[in-house]
Amino acid sequence: MRTDLGKPCPRRDQCQGRLCAARSGRHRTAHLATPVPCPEESRVLTNAHIADTLELVADLLEFQGANAFRVRAYRNGARAIRDLSASVAQIVLENPAGLLEIDGVGTSVAEKCTVLARTGSLPQLESLREEIPDTVLDMLRIPGLGPKKASVLYRELGVTTLAALREACESQRVRTLKGFGARTEALILHGLRVAEAAAKRHFWCEADETVQALTRHLETCADIERMRFAGSYRRGKET
């Protein structure tokens, strides 16, 4: 692919079917057959994605035993952004200082939101994930098992996987830890069963019952203008 200036497009491998022309220092595009986003076009992150990222940072910080106020700041920021009607990415684009006007968002969280909205990643989160085994994230998704308890299991019993967690519960080693007990052990086992059931594939007819019930509920929400089914359910496949 060549530009109209007679030079090869520096991003010809990424533009995929678009003709790029460098004019006035800008990477301009002219559509050919199928529109494909230009690599320089920024991907706008949703509030939900930003909130999820902040929640994960809070979880990992709590797992490490970070200051409770610091952890709470991230959780408060995540909650505020998740409930916000305005787009955080748009606020960052137009007036980054406007993030501080959001109730529950402090200076540190605002800075992280700005970096995340502009780059699509967060160096702090990447650093945390380098320090903590990826399998620990699976433990944090078990109902009833928060970052604090997961941290104790990791430090005291060396539990880093769901299989190791199940074995520790079934061998009744978990109940010997301070702050746990037989009831907590049973709740963790129940959470493991729930997580395993949720991860299994289901017949389309079974999923359809859930989808229809959810649809009826969402139709009562005035703020929802349009809904679309997606994935395996839309394709009529087992899901």
Protein Blocks (a to p, Z undefined) as FASTA:
>chain_A
ZZfkopacfklmmnnopacddeehiacddddfbccddfklccdddfklmmmmmmmmmmmm
mmnopafklmmmmmmmmmmmmmpmbdfklmmmmommlmmmpghiafklmmmmmmmmmnop
afklmmmmmmpcfklmmmmmpghiafklmmmmmmmnopabfklmmmmmmnommmmpghia
jklmmmmmmmmmmmmmmmpccdfklmmmmmmmmmmmmmmpmklmbdcdehjllnopaZZ
